[in-house]
Amino acid sequence: MRNWAFFAGLGLIWGSSFLLIKVAVESFGTLPLVSVRLGLAALFMAVFLRATGRRWPVARRERLGLLFVGVFNTAVPFTLITWGEQDIDSGLATVLNATVPLFTLVFAHVGLADERITPQKVLGLGLGFVGVALLASRDADSVSPNPLAGQVAVLVASACYGLSAVMIRRYLRGVDPYTVAGGSLMIGGALTILITTLTVPLPSLADLDLQAVLAVITLALVNTVLAYFLFYTLISTWGATRTTLVTYLMPPVGVTLGALFLDEPVDWKIVVGAAMILGGVVVVNWRRWQRPAQPLPSTVRR
C-alpha cells in the first residue's frame, strides 16, 4: 500500500511540475528560475550525499558520464522546458514530455547492443509521433495558440532525457543512483547559475510575485528532491520497469491541473494526441511487460 501511495504521489508531483513552471516563469524569467530551482535542490542533495558518506566516482569514464548527465539530463532540458512554457500551455508541455520513452528507444538502438528496434517498436514510434504532429497542428488554432518553437523546445528536452537514459545505462551502471542524481543536480546547477550570472540581469526581489516564489521553492524541494527519493525508493522495491509506468500518470495530471488552475483549453486534438503518444509508448513496451527484460534506467526529470 505504501508503494502505491508513493507511485501516485510521484505521478502527481511530476505531473504538477509543468503547472508550477508556468506560474513562476513570467515573474522570474527562464534562466533565473532554473538557477534558483537547481541551486536549492543541489544544495540539499549535496548535504545528503555528504551526510550519507557517498562519494563521486573515481573512474574518468564515470566522471565524464556524470558530467554529460549533469548537462543533458538537468541543465539543458530544465532550461528548454521552462523557456518553452513561456509560450505554450502547461498541459501541452506535459503531454509532449511523455515522448521521452520514444526518444529513448531511438537512441538505445544506436548506443546499446541489446536494445534494437523491431517492427512492433517502429509501429509504436509512428503512432507516438503522429500524436506529436497532431498536437503541433494546434499552433494554427486561434482558440489555443501554442507556438511551434515552444513545442519544439519541449521535444528537444525530451530527446535530451532519452539520450541521458542511454548514457546512464552505458557508462554509469555501477555508480550509486543517488550519487548520479545528486551529482547531475550539482553540475547542472553550477553551470546554469554561472551562465545566468554572466548573461541575464537578475530579477528584482520587489518584482517577484509571492505565488511565483512559492512555486519555485516547491519545484526545488518537492518536485525535484522529494521526487528523487520517491523514484529511487520505488526502483528498489518495485523495479525499474514497473516504476517507469508513472509516465502514464503525468499527462492526465498535467492537462487537468492546467485546465483547473490556468483555464487552459482542452480540445479534441490534445486528448487524441495524448492518447496516441501514450498508446505508442504502450506498444513499444508491450513485450517487455509480457516477458521480463532488463529495462533502460529512467532518468529523473521535470
N, C-alpha and C positions, 0 to 999 in steps of 0.2 A: 504493500500500500504506500509506503514511504517513497519507493522508486517511482510509482505512478504520479505521486504528488510532485516530485522533482521534475518529472518529464513534462507535466502540464505547466508547471511554473517556468521551466526553461522555454517552452513554446510561447508562453505569454510574454516573458521578458524579452526574448529576441524579436518576437513579432511587434512589440511596442517600441523598439529602438527607432524605427523609422518615423513614428509619430513624434518622439522626443527630439529627434534631429530637426524635423520640420519646425517644431516650436522654437528651437533655440537658434537656428542658423540665421534668421533675419536679424536678430539682435547682436549676435557675436560675429558673424561672417564665417566663412569656411575654415580657413587655417587657424584662427584663434579658437574656434570651437573644438576642432580636432586636437589642438595643442593642450587645451585645458583638460579635455576628456582623457587623453592618453597620459598626460602628466600626472593627474591624480591616480589613475589606475596603475601606472608604472611604479609610482611611489609606494602604493600599498603592496604590490606584488614583490617589490624589492625587499621590503621589510619581511614579508612572508618567506621568501627564499632564504634570507639570512637567518631568520629565526628557526627554520626547519633544517638548516645545515646543507641546503642544496648548493651545488657549485656549477659554474659554467663548464661546458665540455672542454676537454683538453685538446683533442684531435683537431688539426687545422681544417679538415674536411667538414667536421661537425660545426665548427665555429663559422665557417663560410656559409654553411647551410642555414644556421641560425640568423646570420646577417641577412641572407636572402629573404627568409620568412619575416623578419622584422620590417623589411621594406615592402614586400609584396603581399604579405598577409595582414599587415597592420597599417603602415603609413599611407601607402598608395590607395588601397580600397576604402579606408575610412575617409580619406580626403575626397575621392571621386564620388562616393555616395552622398556625402554632405554637400558637395558642390552641385550635384545633380538635383538634390532635393530643394535647391533654391527655386527651381522652376517646375518640377513635376510633383504630382501628388504622392504623399507618403505611402498610400495603399499600393499604387502602381510600382513604387520602388521596392516594396516588399515582394510583390509578385515577380519582378524582374530578378531579384536576388535569389529566387528559387531555382534559377537556371544553373547554379553552382555545380550540382552533380553532373549536369550535361557537359559543361566545360571540363570538369574533372575527367570524364570519360575520354574526351578527345586527347587531352594531354597525357593521360595514362597509357593510351595506345602507343604513343610515341616514346614515352620515357620508361615504361615498365614492361618487362618481358611477359609477365603473367596477366596482363590486363589488355586483351586485344578486342578490337571492335568486331562484332558479329552482325549478321543481318538483323537480328532482333534489336540490337543496340542502335543500329542505323535507323530503324523504324522509330524507336524512342526519341532519338535525336531529331529526326524530321518532324515528329509530332510536336516536340517541345519548341522548336524554333519557328514552326508555323504559328504557334501561340504567341511567340515574341513578335512576329510580323503583324499579327492582328492587333496586339497592344500598341505597336508603333503607329498603326494607322489612326489611332485616336488623336495624333498630332493635328490632323486636319479637321477634327471635330470641334466646332466653335463652342459646344456646350462644355467640353472639358479639354482645353488646350494643354497638352503636355509636350513641350518642345522636344524634338528628336535628340538634340545634343544632351539634354539631361538624361534621357533614357539610355543613350549610348554610354554615358559616363558610368551608370549603374551596371550595365552589362560588362563593361571593361573591368570594373571592380569584381564582378562575379568571376570573370576569367582569371583574375589575379588569385582569388581564393582557390579556384580549381587547380591552377598551376602550383600554388603553395602546398596543396594537399599531396601532390605527386612528389614534390621536393622533400616534404617531411617523410614520406614513405621511403624514399630512396636514400636520403642522407642522414636522417635524424631518428631512425627507428630505435637506436639504442640509447637515446637520451631521454631522461625523465620528462614526462609530458608537462609537468608544472614548470620545469625549467624552460622548456620550449615556449610555453605560454607567457611566462614572466619575462624571459629574455626578449621575445619578439615585441612585447609591450615597451620594454625599456629602450630597445633600439629604435623602434618606430616612433616612440615619444620624443626621444632625444633629437632624431632627425627632423621631425615636424616642428618642434619648438625652435630649433636652430633656423630653419627656413622661414618660420613665421617672424621671428625677431629681426631677420635680415631684410625681409621683403614687404611686410604688412604692418601698417600702424595699428597698435593695439586699441581696442575699443575703450572708450571712457567708462569708468565704473558707473558714473551718473547716468549713462545712456543705456545701461543694461536693464532689461526687464526682469523682475523677480521671477516670473514664470520661466523665463529662459535660463536663468541661473540655476534654478531647481532642476530643470530638465537636464542640464549638463552634468550636474553632480550625480543625478540618478543614472545617467548614461555611464559615467565613470565607475561608480561603486556598485550599482546593481546590474546594469546591462552588460558590463564588461567583467568586473572582478567576480561578483557573485555568480554570474552565468558560467564563468570558467570552472568554478568549484562544482556547480551542479552538473555541468557537462562531464567532467572527468570522474565525478562520483558515479554517474550512470555508466560511463565507459567501463569502470572497474567492476560494476555489479551486473550490468546487463550485456556488456559487449558493445563493440562499435556499430555493428550493423543495425541492431535494434535501436540504439540511441540516436542514430542519424535520421530515424523516422521523424524526428522533431521538425525536420524540413517541411513536412506537410502541414504542420500546425501554423506556421508563420504567415502564409498568405491570407488565410481567412481572418486571423487575428489582426494583421496589419490593415487589411481593407476595412474591417468592421470598425476599428478604432479611428481610422481616418474619416469614415463616414459619420461616426457619432460625435467626434470632438472637433473636426475641422470642416464638416459639411462637404466632404469630397464626394463627387458623384460616383455612383456605382451603376454603370451601364452594362449592356449585354456583352460588349467587347471585353471588358475586364473580367467578367465572370467566365466567359468561354475561353479567353486567352489563358487565364489562370488554370482552368481545368485542363487545357491542352498541355501546358507546361508540366503540371503535376502528373498528368497522365503519361507524358513522355518519360519522366523520372521513374514512374512505376514500371513501365515497360522495360526500361534499361536495367532495373534491379530485380525483375521478377524471378529470374532463375536463381539469383543469389539468395532470395528468401526461401525458395524451394529446396535448395541444396547448399548447405553451409559452405562458405568460402571465406578466405581472408580478405576483409574489406579494406578499401583505402581509408587512411585516417581522415577524419573530417576536421577541417580547420575551424578554429574558433573565430567567429566573425560578428558582423553587425556593430 
